[in-house]
Each structure stands twice: as C-alpha cells, then as structure tokens.
Amino acid sequence: MSRVNRVSRTAEIAADPNRVIIFDTTLRDGEQAPGFSMSAEAKLKMAHVLKDLGVDVIEAGFAAASPGDEECIRRVAGEVEGPVFASLSRANEKDIDASARALSTAPASHRRCHVFLATSPIHRSAKLRMSTNEVLATVSRSVEYAASLFDDVEFSAEDAFRTEPEFLAEVLMAAADAGARTLNVPDTVGYATPEESRQRFAYLDGIIRPRHADIIFSSHAHNDLGLAVANSLAAVEGGARQVEVAVNGIGERAGNASTEEVIMALRTRADRYGVTVAAESRHLVRSSETLREVTESVIARNKAIVGLNAFAHEAGIHQHGMMADSRTYEIMRPEDVGFEGSYFVLGKHSGRHAVGKRAEALGHALEGQRLADVFAGFKRRADEIGEINDAELTAIIAATAPQQDKTYAAAG
C-alpha cells in the first residue's frame, strides 16, 4: 500500500514551533486504571467536555482491547467534532486495522493511529523475547503499515527512559523513516527525573531532527515518584512539543501528568517556557468535576488548580493580603480555571479583619469592643468545630450582643 499524502490537523498545528499540543489520554490510559472504568455514555460525556476544554488530541481508547472499546471509539469520534482522535495499537496489523475501523467515523485529517512497542532491556527480554534487530524490524513494519492507512501516525517507545539512549534513538529514527510524524518518549514507570527528561529530549532532537525537520517529540510521564508534571515541563524545555496528560492526573498506578497542571504551568510560566497552548482553561474545573461524576471518584482538597482549597484562604495574614491585592497570594485568577472566585474560609487561623468584613457582608457593622467580643467568641467556636459558616457567625454575633440589644431584639 502507498502512504496517503494529505495534510493532517496535527501537521497544521505543528507549523507553529512554539505551540505545545495537548494530547489527553483520560479516556485511554486514565480509564484503564483501577477504579476509573467508564461506560460508553460516560466516555462520550467526557469527550464533549474535553472538546470544550480545547485539547488538541483525544486518545479515545484501545480499539483492539475489546469489541466494546472499538465501538466506543467509533461513537466518540463520530459524535464529537473538533479534536484529533487517536486509538492505541500494538505493533501489529490486527491492532492497526481495529484502530482504522474504530476511527472511520472521524474525518481523515482528524484520525491518528498510536502504535507502541516496548524497547527497554527488561521488556525486550522478559515480555517481548525480541532481539534489538527484531524490535527495529517490527517498528519499521508496523509503522509503515499504519502510515498506509492514516495521515497521522504516532509511535511510542514503551519504557523509553530505561532504554539505552543510543538504541532508543535508533528505534525512533526507524519509526520516523517509516512514516511516524510524532515520536513519543514515555516514562512508562515514572522513573525519570526532570533533568534526565530535559537532556533525553534534547539528545533525541539533536539526532533525529536533522533528517526529519518536521518531527514532533512527545512526552508521556507517569507519576510513580511524583514527578510527572515536572518531567513533562522539562521535556518541553528539551524540545517536546506534545505533552500527554489526563484530567485529575488519573492513569496506571500513580497516574499521568495532570491535564490541568500542565496547561496552567505552561500558561502561568510562559516567561520561562516560551510556548503556548490553545486550551480554554476556564473549563478545567468543569473537566475535573465531570470526571469525578462519571467515575464516582474524589480528589484531595489541596489538589493543584481544581481542588477545593486551590483558591481558598483561612490564615489571617493571607486573608488580609488578599483583601489588599489578590496577587499577594494567588499566581492565577480562579476565574481563569473555572471557579467563580477566591474563597475565604473562616476558621481558627482567620484574623479580626476577615471576621469583621464577613460580618459586614451579612449586615452587621462591627467595630471597637463589639468586634473584639465577636472575634473572641468566634475564636472559641472555631477551636471547637473548625470552619465557621455564615449561620455560625450570625449565631456568634447574636450570642455576644450587649444585653440591651438582646432585650430589644426579643421585644421586636
């Protein structure tokens, strides 16, 4: 078969060398993790949210995994318009054919076959039982076949960071020669450190780009050592222009790099990374909430970007600073990620100024000794129950009112 020669959506995006492609694998790597399995309807609902978020690529599943997964990819790719849709395939014709069937409902320019094969010594000996020459031959053969069916082919060298750097470069060159236009360098087991990540991408870029000027390097980092986002950002510094992520950081074992954290890190620190992303970040909270809804899962209160505490303030010093200028303690605007605004929590760490302001908002102007009495009552109650809501604060104000105020209120 001859390779088709149309321009893919990915190639159009990659024309900007400073644009980072956001490849979201929530529906594939994320969904295959224990506790995050999704029905077809749940995947479809999530895909619509990811489209609104503006991710460039949605990896909708692994078509060869089951007839149900193939059908689910077909539905998602056929009913959601805009992103490029990818299906994962092992390095064989049967899997690639399944991906072609599953993605047939999407426009040709918006279909991607994602072929992978392990390359590390432990995987070659224990799992594949292949020599290095057999790995190279399999990569060339499978990618060439995928390129005969798809305008857009990505190749992933599974366990890339435990693969010999020279052999990894050889494998990726073979994939590029066979027609892959995106080369993914996954830290499959979360083993890498940020400096290793930056150096590895820079090394590969220096070897492969002279022959393949338009190649896109991709990062897919796992979080086993808590470094997935840091490694993804380091990869961008090393030349990667695609980052593979999942909402709320879900994925195998400790998960993937978090969609929301990568997007906001690249956007907030554009001064350092010098790249852009096209995501509509105001949909990040909605994406997180939708995933939690369809998977019946929870996230920590202090989860970066989308957690309940991400823009909440209780400490008196912080609340006072926020009242003066929110930039004192917030490096992002809560509205930019989908929250309505910052949230002041009244608790035992809150100061007199914040309590007075909240009381005023509730219709009680307090000052001097009156504020001192309410604040003392507030502190006692906060030590007992923690967070003080509006009803509790109103009760404290009433309980600490001067006797004549209580008599007048009773008479009224």
Secondary structure, DSSP 8 states (H G I E B T S, - for coil): --------HHHHHTTSTTB-EEEE-IIIIITTSTT----HHHHHHHHHHHHHHT-SEEEEE-GGG-HHHHHHHHHHHHH--SSEEEEEEESSHHHHHHHHHHGGGS-GGGEEEEEEEE-SHHHIIIII---HHHHHHHHHHHHHHHHHH-SEEEEEEETGGGS-HHHHHHHHHHHHHHT-SEEEEEETTS---HHHHHHHHHHHHHHHTTT-TT-EEEEEEB-TTS-HHHHHHHHHHTT--EEEEBGGG--STT-B-BHHHHHHHHHHTHHHH--B----GGGHHHHHHHHHHHHT----TT-TTTSTTTTEE-SHHHHHHHHH-GGGT-SS-GGGTT-SS-EE--STT--HHHHHHHHHHTT----HHHHHHHHHHHHHHHHHHS---HHHHHHHHHHTS-HHHHHHHHH-
